[in-house]
Amino acid sequence: MWRRVSLMLLAAAITGLSPAVGSCETPYPAGPVKLVVPFAPGGTTDVIARILAPRLSADLGQQFYVENRGGAGGVLGADLVAKAPPDGQTLLVFHSGLVYEPALYRQLPYDVEKDFAPVTLLGSVPSVLFVNPGLAARSVTEFIALAKARPGALNYGSAGVGSSGHLAVELFQSIANVKVTPVPFRGGGPAVMAVVSGHVQFMIETAGSVLPQVLAGSVRALAVTGEHRMAELPDVPTMLEAGLQGYVYTTWYGLWAPARTPDAIVGRLNAAAAKVLGASDAKAALEKAGIEAAHMSAERFGALVRSELARWTAFIRGASIPPQ
């Protein structure tokens, strides 16, 4: 299941950089464009948006700027975009957590399929299992042993219910047969700093959010969650290499507009994103943050969103994760 999505993302990165573009009868953008990041500054979603914004500004001739609207695992910021005018002036940069939400919340203020227009995939990134350096665990095996010896005693940080860090740990608990305690924060950045300070003991978070702290020695990386080791962390094993069979977890990131946004505007945004993501400077900036650039046509991205929505709904219900 996890391998299939990784292959889809890889195929998109290789083949998806030349979409068809509809013509805009009226100028677009008509003014500054808001990129809503539904988390606090500092997480991978925020990093991607801030790499994207100035380059879209240069290509489309209007200012693209980032606005952080954290809270409720991304729901507050996503709702802002869902209810925005469908003119392409307010956009959403979100990770694959958007497709987890319908199974995690009893009631959402929007419908993921009906209230958003998928624009494009932006990239994907593995996560890192990392701990506060004071924790007596230097490998995944030692970490699991510690968690089993003290069920529920280890706390982990995340950006809240439905965030990539939350689902990554839920999958870890299921496969490793351990019990740990969640501590939600308003974004991935604050949660990472809570591990650095020792307020929580560990986290599984996207590489872009934690690479600087790992490289600085502020936290200790135990494993990465992709199928292969990361070039930036060559000495850190994958979960598979560390003995946790079946654990592969990759987070993808996308761009959405409000539903009913004209196809011509979606096409213009898609083409501009393709140009940005194909540029060497943007690729280098993303790679430095541990992110692999990827692009899809709006149609293919919409199909990915629908298939992931069905897959994660089945996983969450099968794992008996109670809705919030």
C-alpha positions in Angstrom: 0.0 0.0 0.0 2.7 2.5 1.0 5.0 1.4 -1.9 2.2 2.1 -4.4 1.9 5.8 -3.3 5.7 6.3 -3.3 5.8 5.0 -6.9 2.9 7.3 -7.9 4.8 10.3 -6.5 8.1 9.3 -8.2 6.3 8.9 -11.5 4.8 12.3 -11.1 8.2 13.8 -10.3 9.6 12.3 -13.5 6.8 12.8 -16.0 4.5 15.5 -14.8 6.2 18.8 -15.6 4.3 19.9 -18.7 0.6 20.4 -18.2 -1.9 21.8 -20.7 -2.9 25.4 -19.8 -6.2 27.0 -20.5 -6.2 30.7 -21.5 -7.4 33.4 -19.1 -9.9 35.8 -20.6 -9.3 38.2 -17.7 -5.8 38.9 -16.2 -4.7 36.6 -13.5 -3.6 37.3 -10.8 -5.7 40.5 -10.4 -3.7 41.4 -7.2 -1.7 39.9 -4.4 -2.3 36.2 -3.8 -2.5 34.7 -0.4 -0.9 31.3 0.2 -2.6 30.0 3.4 -0.4 27.6 5.4 -2.7 26.1 8.1 0.1 25.6 10.6 2.4 27.8 12.7 5.7 28.9 11.0 8.6 26.5 10.9 7.1 23.2 9.6 7.7 21.6 6.2 4.4 23.0 4.7 5.6 26.5 5.7 9.0 25.8 4.1 7.5 24.7 0.8 5.2 27.7 0.7 8.0 30.2 1.4 10.1 28.6 -1.4 7.2 28.7 -3.8 5.9 32.2 -3.0 8.6 34.5 -4.4 9.1 32.4 -7.5 5.4 32.4 -8.3 5.5 36.2 -7.8 8.3 36.5 -10.3 6.6 34.3 -12.9 3.0 35.7 -12.6 3.8 39.3 -11.9 1.9 39.8 -8.7 3.0 39.3 -5.1 2.4 35.8 -3.6 2.7 35.9 0.2 2.4 33.3 3.0 -0.2 33.7 5.7 0.0 31.2 8.6 -3.4 30.2 10.1 -2.6 27.4 12.5 -5.0 25.5 14.7 -7.1 22.3 14.9 -4.6 20.2 12.9 -4.9 22.5 9.9 -8.7 22.7 9.9 -8.9 26.4 10.6 -6.7 27.5 7.8 -8.2 25.0 5.3 -11.7 26.3 6.2 -10.6 29.9 5.4 -9.6 28.8 1.9 -12.8 26.7 1.4 -14.9 29.7 2.1 -12.8 32.2 0.1 -14.0 33.6 -3.2 -13.2 31.3 -6.1 -11.0 33.8 -7.9 -7.5 32.3 -7.3 -6.5 35.0 -4.9 -6.6 32.8 -1.8 -4.9 29.4 -2.1 -4.1 26.5 0.3 -0.7 24.8 0.8 -1.3 21.6 2.8 0.1 18.2 3.2 -1.6 14.8 2.8 -3.2 15.3 6.2 -6.1 17.0 4.3 -7.2 13.5 3.2 -7.0 12.1 6.8 -9.4 14.6 8.3 -12.8 13.2 7.2 -12.1 10.0 9.1 -10.5 11.8 12.1 -13.2 14.4 12.8 -16.8 13.8 13.6 -17.7 17.0 11.8 -15.7 19.2 9.4 -16.7 22.7 8.3 -15.9 21.7 4.7 -16.0 18.7 2.3 -12.5 17.8 1.1 -13.8 16.7 -2.3 -16.5 19.3 -2.9 -15.0 22.5 -1.4 -11.5 22.5 -2.9 -10.1 22.5 -6.5 -6.9 20.5 -6.7 -4.2 22.5 -8.5 -1.0 20.4 -8.3 1.2 18.2 -6.3 4.2 20.1 -5.0 6.5 17.5 -3.5 7.0 14.6 -1.1 9.3 14.0 1.8 10.0 11.1 4.3 9.8 11.7 8.0 12.4 11.2 10.7 11.9 9.4 14.1 13.9 11.5 16.5 14.3 11.9 20.2 15.6 14.3 22.8 19.3 13.5 23.3 18.6 12.8 27.0 16.4 9.8 26.2 18.2 6.5 26.7 17.6 5.2 23.2 20.2 5.2 20.4 18.3 2.9 18.0 14.8 2.0 17.0 15.2 -1.3 18.9 16.2 0.4 22.1 13.4 2.9 21.6 10.7 0.2 21.2 12.1 -1.6 24.3 11.8 1.6 26.3 8.3 2.2 25.1 7.2 -1.3 26.0 8.8 -1.1 29.4 6.9 2.1 30.2 3.5 2.0 28.3 2.1 5.5 27.8 5.0 7.2 29.6 6.7 8.5 26.5 5.2 11.7 25.1 5.4 12.7 21.4 4.7 16.0 19.8 2.6 16.7 16.7 0.7 19.4 14.9 -2.5 17.9 16.3 -5.1 15.3 15.2 -4.8 14.6 11.5 -1.3 16.0 11.1 1.3 13.9 9.3 3.2 13.5 12.6 0.1 12.1 14.3 -0.7 9.5 11.6 3.0 8.6 11.4 3.1 7.7 15.1 -0.3 5.9 14.9 1.2 3.7 12.2 4.3 3.2 14.3 2.3 2.2 17.4 0.3 -0.3 15.3 3.3 -2.0 13.8 5.6 -1.9 16.8 2.9 -2.8 19.3 3.6 0.1 21.7 1.6 2.7 23.5 2.7 6.4 23.6 1.0 9.6 24.6 0.3 12.5 22.2 0.9 16.2 23.0 -0.6 18.4 20.3 1.0 21.8 19.3 -0.1 24.5 16.9 2.4 23.4 14.2 5.3 21.2 13.4 7.8 23.9 14.2 6.7 24.3 17.8 6.5 20.6 18.3 10.0 20.0 17.1 11.3 22.7 19.5 9.4 20.9 22.3 11.5 17.8 21.6 14.7 20.0 21.6 13.8 21.4 25.0 12.7 18.0 26.5 9.1 19.0 27.0 8.2 15.9 24.9 10.5 12.9 24.4 10.2 12.2 20.7 8.4 12.9 17.4 8.1 11.5 13.9 8.1 14.6 11.7 8.9 15.5 8.1 12.5 15.8 7.4 12.3 19.4 6.3 11.1 20.4 9.7 13.9 18.7 11.7 17.0 18.4 9.5 18.6 21.6 11.0 18.2 20.3 14.6 19.5 16.8 13.7 22.5 18.2 11.9 23.2 20.6 14.8 22.9 17.7 17.4 19.9 19.3 19.1 18.0 16.0 18.6 19.0 12.4 17.9 17.6 10.8 14.7 16.9 7.1 15.0 15.4 6.3 11.6 13.9 7.7 8.4 10.6 6.5 7.2 11.1 6.3 3.4 12.1 3.2 1.5 15.7 4.5 1.2 18.2 6.4 3.3 18.3 10.2 2.9 21.4 11.7 1.3 21.4 14.4 4.0 21.4 11.7 6.8 23.5 8.8 5.3 24.2 7.2 8.7 20.5 7.1 9.7 18.8 3.8 8.8 15.3 3.4 7.4 12.6 1.9 9.6 12.9 -1.2 7.4 16.6 -1.5 8.0 16.1 -0.9 11.7 13.8 -4.0 11.8 10.3 -2.4 11.7 9.0 -4.4 8.8 6.1 -2.8 6.9 6.8 0.7 8.0 7.1 3.1 5.1 5.6 6.5 5.4 5.9 9.4 3.0 4.1 12.8 3.2 3.1 14.6 0.1 2.3 18.3 -0.3 -0.2 20.0 -2.6 -1.7 23.3 -3.7 -5.5 23.8 -3.7 -7.9 26.6 -4.7 -11.5 27.1 -3.5 -14.0 25.0 -5.4 -15.5 26.6 -8.6 -12.3 28.4 -9.3 -12.2 28.8 -13.1 -10.3 26.1 -15.0 -8.3 28.8 -16.7 -7.0 30.1 -13.4 -6.2 26.5 -12.1 -4.4 25.9 -15.4 -2.4 29.0 -15.1 -1.4 28.2 -11.5 -0.5 24.7 -12.5 1.7 25.8 -15.3 3.5 28.4 -13.1 4.0 25.8 -10.4 5.5 23.4 -13.0 7.9 26.0 -14.1 9.0 26.8 -10.5 9.3 23.2 -9.5 11.4 22.4 -12.6 13.9 25.3 -11.9 17.3 24.3 -10.6 17.3 26.9 -7.8 13.9 25.8 -6.5 14.8 22.2 -6.6 18.1 22.9 -4.7 16.2 24.9 -2.1 13.7 22.1 -1.6 16.3 19.3 -1.6 18.2 21.2 1.1 15.1 20.9 3.2 14.8 17.2 2.5 11.9 17.7 0.0 11.7 16.0 -3.4 9.9 18.3 -5.9 7.1 16.7 -7.8 4.3 17.9 -10.1 1.0 16.6 -11.6 -1.7 18.0 -13.8 -4.7 19.2 -11.9 -6.6 16.1 -13.1 -4.0 13.6 -11.9 -3.6 15.4 -8.6 -7.4 15.3 -8.1 -7.3 11.5 -8.8 -4.5 11.1 -6.2 -6.5 13.0 -3.6 -9.5 10.8 -4.1 -7.6 7.6 -3.9 -5.7 8.7 -0.8 -8.9 9.8 0.8 -10.3 6.3 0.4 -7.1 4.6 1.5 -6.5 6.6 4.7 -10.2 6.4 5.7 -9.9 2.6 5.6 -6.6 2.7 7.6 -7.9 5.0 10.3 -11.1 3.1 10.8 -9.3 -0.2 10.8 -6.9 1.1 13.4 -9.9 2.1 15.6 -8.6 5.7 16.0 -11.5 7.5 17.7 -12.9 10.6 15.8 -12.4 13.9 17.5 
